[in-house]
Amino acid sequence: MSLSPAFLDELRARTSLSALVGKTVKLHKAGREHKGCCPFHNEKTPSFYVNDDKGFYHCFGCSAHGDAIRWMTDQRGLPFIDAVKELAQAAGLDMPAMDKRAAAKAERTKGLVEAMADAAAFFTEQLHGLGGQDARRMLERRGVSAETAKAFGMGFAPDSRRALRTALAEYGDAMLVEAGLLIQVEGKEPYDRFRGRLMIPIRDARGRVIAFGGRILDQGEPKYLNSPDTPLFDKGRTLYNLDRAAPAARKSGRLLVVEGYMDVIALAQAGIHEAVAPLGTALTEHQLERLWRMVEVPVLCFDGDGAGQKAAVRAAHRALPMLAPGRSLRFVTLPAGQDPDDLVKSGGAGAMEALLAATEPLVDRVWAHELAAEPLDTPEQRAGLKRRLGELAATIADPAVRSEYQAEFRRRFDAHFLPQRKPFRPMGNGRQPWRPPVPVTEDAKALRAAGIDRVLAKAVLAGLIRHPAEIARHMEVLGSLRLADGALGRLFEAVVDVALEDAGGSHGALDSGRLVTILARSGFEGIASDLLRADAMPYSFTMAGGDPARAREDLDEAIAILIARPEVDAQLAAATRAMQARFTDEAFERQVALVKERQALEMRLANLCQAHEDARALGSEGN
């Protein structure tokens, strides 16, 4: 079939885009346009606009943009040709004529779709008949309600070689073999592929049954049997539950990928509807692309056993070449020996939500796997790790993302293996030995060494240069901090050294100008001047000519946040690991409390910026 530009333009012209979009999005008239909340990301203030005159929609929040056809493919999840057909039918346009070969293929496909629909109806009928008693008992044991079984169209294939063949005899053996419902062995009569199994229909994005998965009721192999690839079904391009998960994912802004049918079904029964599953194979490039068409960062929730974690790493490696700015994966590590089905049965939806609140980014999963892949005791082994990380980063096609991964892997490698200088430990007031702020965990020390907030650290350093008298007040805290390597770290140590030397001399009070002069002699004039630029930092303590009392108070607050955040991050990571190992109400409450504490620190930091902006605005009004 050939779709000319003229035909597609006519189709767009005949389609009222606001009416099409308005079927699923509440729109309000706004001048010559319509506006509403964007269906492609969560928002409370409308930033999504539809323009009928120009025939496009656009979101100023997430940049979603397209015409009527794009709406059908991105929002409805339809293949391009199906989107065109549906729009053409609604607009009263005849599709261009197909050649004979294409017409025959379309007719055959239509027959296959009808055969699969009738097979699904047959299996459902058998589930509720006398022969389906064992299958119904299995569903009861698995905790699958009758409502859930109905929603997913579950059925039962009798333990017979001819039951389905006889029921669908009108389609003929050839079509049923092509649909994957019968098995043809040369020289013998075809027979039913699925026998004595709980049947789970597999649907395409339009909700049409295109294949089946069958689970054995008792012992036997294979435990799960899927339809073979057919003209309707390509398992490497299909995701189970895509038709139901796509609208739920657009509403929630997230999409989960689990390992199997029963995980999807259990999550849906628990109220988590935005889950899909590959069909017995590792995630393919085509499946990843389908995921990214719905959300930018899908969450992989594979089983906590070794096989599940290997599948997660394979998915991470396969995704690397396809990464783009904003497009990635996150991971959930389930408790050992549990899958999502087990988790929601024992802990309900809350147990799953708790894990989803602490997902792991793709870069963390790749780093952790390579770090644990081989011993790292010798220089050769460490060089091997560096080479593997470099090779993985090099597979990323997008140059910006590739550069970020290369830099991130280098930073982590250096932080993990390079020797660290001993922390600065002054004697305080000369009588009591210095003690670090309490409590300091080993994880917090690691975070301070490699994960300290550089932006906030630069602001604190600028504040100390602007107000040198504060260095002595915070000497104990500052001595416990270890900034990242580089010019900023060297300047930090130089500032502390100057303050210590000056405190032992007879030069009088150390002021900002003299401190900058001393730093300039050591080659720090440029970076110190940059830190003290009037527009460099949005804090009162980094600005010249402000209220000294307010600057001192705000600097105290910034330093408190700087040293508290790594401790909270470490405790949150430990609480998350504990809950993943064993979910309890106490562990969940601990994690929630730490998440709130982390958010409170972020709010305190935001308040520092806002207070400065308010003060500057008042000063401008006074002038």
N, C-alpha and C positions, 0 to 999 in steps of 0.2 A: 504494500500500500504506500502511495506517495502522497504526502501532505504538503501542498504547496504553501508558500508564504501568504498568497492571496486568500486561501481557504482559512488559514489560522487567523489572519487579520479580520476576516468576516466573522469568524467565531467569537473573537474577542469583542468586536463591535456589537454583536447581538446579545452579549451577556452583560447583565447588570451586576457589576462587581459588588456593589454594596448589598444587593439582595442576596448574592451568593454567600458573601462573608457573613451577612446578618443572620444566616441560618444557625450559626454556631457562636457568633460573637455579638454581644449587645452593643449596638452602635447608636450614636446620637448625632443629629445634624449639627455641623459646625461650619457655618458659612456655606461655601460650595463643596465642602467635603463632609465626610462622616468620621467620627472618632470613637474609640473605645479602648478597653484594656487589651493589651497585646496577648494573643493566644500562644505566642512562641516563647514567652518568658513571664515569670510572676511579676506583676506590678499592681499597685493600688491607684496610681494616678495615670489616667489614659495618655498614652504617647503613640498610639497606633491609629493611623489615618488611612482612609479609603477615598480615592478620587475617581469618580465615575467618568468624568470628562477625559482624563488622561489614561484611565484604565489600569491603574496600579494601586497597590497598597504599600505603606511604608511605616516602619516603627522607628521612632527616634531614640528608643531605649536600647534595642538589640540589633538594629539595622536590618531586620527582616524586610525583604522587598520582593515584589513580583506582580504578575498579572493573574488572570483567572486560571490559566493552566497551571502556573506555578503554585497557586493556592491549593489546587486539587492534588498536586504531587507532594507538596511539603506539609500541608495541614491535614489532608485526608490520607496521605500515604499511598496514593494510587500510582501505578506505572503511567508513563506519559501517554501511551496510546489509549489506555482505559480512561484517563482524565479527559482526553479529547472526545472520545466516544460519548461519555456522560454529558459533557457540556453541549455537544452537537445535538444530542437527543433532546435536551432541555430547550435548546434554541430553535428546534425545528429544522435543523440542517441535515442533509443527507451526507454521510461519509463518502469520500471518493471511492470509486469502484476498485475492488481488488482484482489482481490477476487470478487466473484459474488456480494456480498452485496455492496462493495465499488464501483464496476463498475455501479451498478444500481443507486447508489446515485449520482455518477458523471454525469450519463446520465440525471437524473432528474434535477440536478442543471443546466446543459447545457440548458435544455428546459425552466427552470425558467428564466435564463438570457435572452434568446431570447424573451420570453414573455414580460419581463420588457422593453426591448429595443423597441419592437413593441408598447407597451403601451405608452412609451415616445413619439414615433413618432406620434401616434394617437392624444395625447393631444396637441402636437405642431401644428398639422394640424388644430385642432379645434380652437386654439387660433387665427389663421389667417383667419378663415372662418367667415361666417355671425354670427354664434352663439357666437363668441368670442369677440364681440364688447365691452361688458361691462368689460370684463377682460382687454382688451387693454386700455380702459379708466382708469381703476384702475392703470395700470402701468404708464400711463401718469401722473396721479395725484401724484403718488409716485416718479415721476422723473426718472423712469427706462427707459433708451433709448432702441430702437429696437435692437441695437447692443449688449447691455448688456443682454437683454432677450434671444437673440439667443445664446450668449456665455454660458449662464447657462441652456439652453434647456428648458425654461419655456413654459408652455402650459395651456390648459383650459379643464376642465372636464365638459361636458354638464350636465344640470340639468335633468338627465334621469336615470332610474334604469336599463336600458338595453343597452345603447349606446356602452360602452366599451365591454360588454359581447358579443354583436353581432359582433363588429369589430374583436374581437380575438376568435371567436367561434372555430377556427381550433385547438386551444390548449385544449379545453375541460374545462368544469366547474371545475373539480377537481384540475387541475393545476392552474387555475386562482385564486381559493380560496386559494391554498397553497402559491401562490405568494402574497397574501394579496390584490389582486385587486377586488375580489368579497367577499361578506359577505354571509355565509351560515347559514340559520336558519332552525332548524329541522322541517321537514314537509312542507317547502316552497321552492320555486325556489330561487337560488342565485341571488343577485342583485349587481349593481356597488357600491363599497365602496365610491368612490369620485364622488360627484355630485354638480354642480354649484360652482366649486372652481377654483381658480388660482392654477396651478400645478407646483411644483418645484421638479425636479428629485434629488434624493440623490444617489451619486455614491460612489463606493468603491475606494481603493487606485489605482486600475488599470483603473479607469474611467468608469466602467460598472455601469449601472443603477441597483440598488438593492432595491430601495424603493422610496416613494414619500411623499412630504409634500403638503397639500392642504390648501389654505387660502380662507376663505369665502369672497364672493364679497361684500355682504351687511352686515346687522346685523345678528347675529346668533351665536350659540355655537355648537361645539367649534370653536374658531376663527381659530386655526390651527389644522389640523387633519393629523397625521402621519400614515404611514403603520404600521401594527402590526409586531412583530418579526416573521421572516420566516426563512427557511433554508439559504437564502441569507443575511438576515438583522437582526442584533442584535444591537438595538439602544444604549445599554450600551457600545458597543465597536466601534461604528461608530462616526465619526466627519464629519459634513457637509462641503463640499468643500475641503476635504483633498487632493484629486487628483490634484487640481489646486494650493492649498496653499503650498504643500510640496516643489516643486521646487522653488517657490518664496521665501519661508522661508530660504532655503539653500543659496540662492543668497543674501538675505538681512541680514541674521543672526538673524532674529527675527520672532516670531510667535505670532499672536494675537488670543485670544479666546473671542468671543462675544456671545450674548445670542441667536440670531435668524438668520434665513435665510436672511431676508431683510437687516440686519446689514452687513452681509458678502457681499451681492450684492452691497449695497451702497458704502462700502469701496472699493470694486474692481472697481466700476465705477469711483471713485475718484482717482484711481491709487495705492491703497494699496491692494495688491493681497494676502498677506500672512495672511489671517484671516480664522478661522474655527469656527464652533458653535456646541455645543452639541444638542441633538435632544429632547428637551422638558423635560430633566431630569437634575439633578445636575451632575457635572463632576464625572465620575467614576474612579476607580483605573486603569482600562484598558485604558480609554481615556487619563489619565495623562501619562501613560507609552508611549502611541503613541506620545503625545506631546514632551516628553523628548527624544524620539528617533530622533526628528528633531532638537530641540534646547535645550540648558541646562536650560534656564530661560524663559519660555513662559510668555506672558503678558496677564492678565485677564482684559478685558474691559467690565464689566457688567454695566447695566443701573444704573443711579444715584438715582433711587427711593429705597424705603425700601426693596422691594423684591430683587432688583438687588444686594444691599449691603449684604443682608442675604445670597444670593447665593455665593457671593465672600467669605464670612467667612466660609461657609460650604466647599467650595473648599480648603480654606487654612487649615482647620482642617483635611480634607481628605488627603491632600498632606503631612502633617507633618510626618507620619510614614514612608513615602517613600523618604524623603530627603536624599541627599548624598552630599559629597563635590563637590561644583560647580553646583549642581542640585537643583533648587528652583523655585519659582514663583515671579512675580512682579505684581502690581495692578495699574490700572488707575481708578480714581474716576471721573465719568462723571458729568457734571453739573446737578443739581436736575431737574428731569422731562425730561431728554434728554437721548436718546440712540445714538449709533454711527451713525445711519441713520439720525437722526435729526441734529447731530453735523456737519456732512459733508455737509448737505444741507444748513445750515445757515452760516457756516464758511469755507467750502471747506476742502481739505486735510490738509491745514495748521493748522486748528483748532485741528484736530486729532493729527498731528505731534507734536504740542505744548504740548499736554497732554502726549504723548509718550516720550517726552524729560524729563519728571519729574515724572517717575513712582515710586511707593512705594514698598519697599521690603516686603517680606512675614512676617518677624519678626515685622515690624512696624504695619502691618494690624492686626496681632494677638494681639499685645500689646494694640493697641488703642481700639480694640473691648472689650477685657477683662476689661480694665480700665473704659470703659463706661457702662459695663454690669449691674452694681449694685452700689448703694451708697457706699461710702468709708469713712463715717464719724466716725465709731467706730473701735476700735481695732479688734473686731470680723469680721467686714466686710473686713478690710484690710488683716486679716489672711486668709479669704476666697479667696481673690484675689491671695495671694501668693500660696495657695494650688492649685487653678485652673491653674496658670501658671506652677507650678511644674508638675501637671498631664499632661498638654499638652506637655511639653518638654520631659516627660518620654515616650511618645508614639513614639518618633523618634527612629528608629531601629539602624541607624548608630551611633556608640558610639562617634565618634569625633564631629559630628554635634549636637548630643544630649548634649554633654558637653558644647559646645559653646552656645546653646540656654539656658541652665540652668544658665550659668554665665551671659549671656546678660540680662535675666529676673531679676536676682538678682541685677545686677548693676542698671537697670532702676527702680526697686522697691525702692532700697535704695536712689537713686538720687531724686525720687519723694516724698518719705515720711520721710526720716530721717531728723532731724533738721540740718540746715546749719549754720555754724559759720558766724558771721558778717564779711563782707569784710574788709580787712586792709585799713585804711584811714589815712595816715600821713598828716601833715600840710604843706608839701612841703618846701618852703624856710623859713618858720616861719612867714611870713607876709600874704600870700594868702592861703585860704583854698584849700585843694586838690579837683580837679574836674576830673571826669572820661573822657576818650577820647570820643569825640562826633562823630556821634550820637550813643547812646547805647540803643537798644530796649529791651523790656522784654524778647523777644525770644532769643536775643543775650546773655543776662545774663544767661538764662537757658542753652544755648549751652556752654557758658564758664564754667558753673558749672559742667555739665555732659558730654559734647561732645568735650572738648578741645583736640587738637591733641597731644597725649602723647609723640609721637616720637619727634616732634618738640619741645615740652615743655622740654623734657630731654636734647635736644641739647642746648636750651637757658640756662637751669640751669647749664649745664656743662660750657658754655661760661661765665656765671656770676662767677662761682667758679674760673675759669681760669683767669678772669679779674675782680676782685672785685671792682675796681674803677668805673666800669660801673653800678654797682647796684644803686648808688646815682643818676646817670643821668636818670635812668629809674624807679625811685621809684614810681612815680605817676601811670605809666602803670602797673608795677608789683603789686602794691597794689590793682589794679582792677581785677587781674586775680585770679581765684580760681581753682586750679588743682583738679584732681580726688583724692578721699581718698586713703590712703596708704602711703608707705614709701616715694614715690616721693613727695607727697603733704606735708608731714611733713618736709622733707629736704628743700623744697622750703621756707616754713615759717621760718625754722631755719636760712637759709642763710640771709633772709631779717632782722630777729631779730639781728643777729650778726652784720650786717652792720649798723643797727640803733644804737646799743649799742656802737659800735666802733666809730661811728661819734660823739657821745657825750662824748667820753673819750679823753685821751691824749696819745694814743699809736702810733701816727703817721699814715702813710698811710697803709691801710689794703692790704696785699699782699696775693697771692694765697696760699702759704705755711702756713701762719699763720691762714688763714681762714679754711683750711683743718684740722689743728691741733685743733682749737676750735671746729669744727664740730665733730672730733673724740671723744672729751671728752663727747659729748652728744649721742654717739653711732652711728654716721653716717659715720664712717671711711670707711666701706665696700662699701656702695652705692656711696659715693663721689669718691672713688678710681676707681670704675667701670666706672663712668661717664668720668673720666679723662684718661682712657686707650687710648693709641695712635691710636688704630684701632676702637675705639668705635663709633665715629661720623664723617661723611664726610664733616666737615665744618672747615674753617680756624680758627674760634674763639674757637674751642674745642681742638686745637692742641697746643703743647708746642713749643716755639721757632720760631713761625711764625712772620710775619710782624704785629706789634701792630696796625698800622694805618688801615691796611686791615682787621684785626680781629675786630676792633671796628666798622668799616663800615659794615661788614657782619653781626655782631651781631645786629646792629641797624635794618638792613633789616629783619633778622629773627624774631625779636620781633614785628616789624610792621606787618609781615605776620601773626604771631601768634594771634595778637589781632584783625586783620582785617577779618580773615577768618570766625569766628563765626558771625560777623555782616553781612557779605555777605550771609552766609548760611541762616540766619534768614530772611533777606530781600527776598532772592530767594524763601524760603518756603512761605512767605506771598504773594509774587507775583503769585506763582503757585496756591495758594488757591483762590486768587482773580479772576484769569483767569478761574479756574474751575467753579466758581460761575457764572461768566458772561464773555464770550469771547469777547474781543474787540481788535482792532489793537493795541491800546495803551498798553493794558495789555500784549499782546504777545510781543511787542517790549521791554517792561520793563523786561519781563522774559528772553528774548534773551540777553539783555544787561547784566543782572546779571549773566547769565551762562558764558558769555564771561569774565566778571570780575572775576568769580571764577576760570576760566581756566588761566587767567593772573596771579593770585596768585600762582597757581600750577607751572606755568612757571617760576615765580620769584624764587620759592623755588628750582626748578630743576636747575636753573642757579647758585644758590649759591653752590650746590653740584658740578656742572660742573666746576665752576671757581676754586674751591679748587683742583679738580682732575688735571686741566690744570696746576695750579701753582706747584703741587707736581711733575707732569711729567717734567716740566721745571727744577725743582730743582734736579731731578734725573739725567737729561741730563748734568747739570752743574757739578755734582759730577763725 
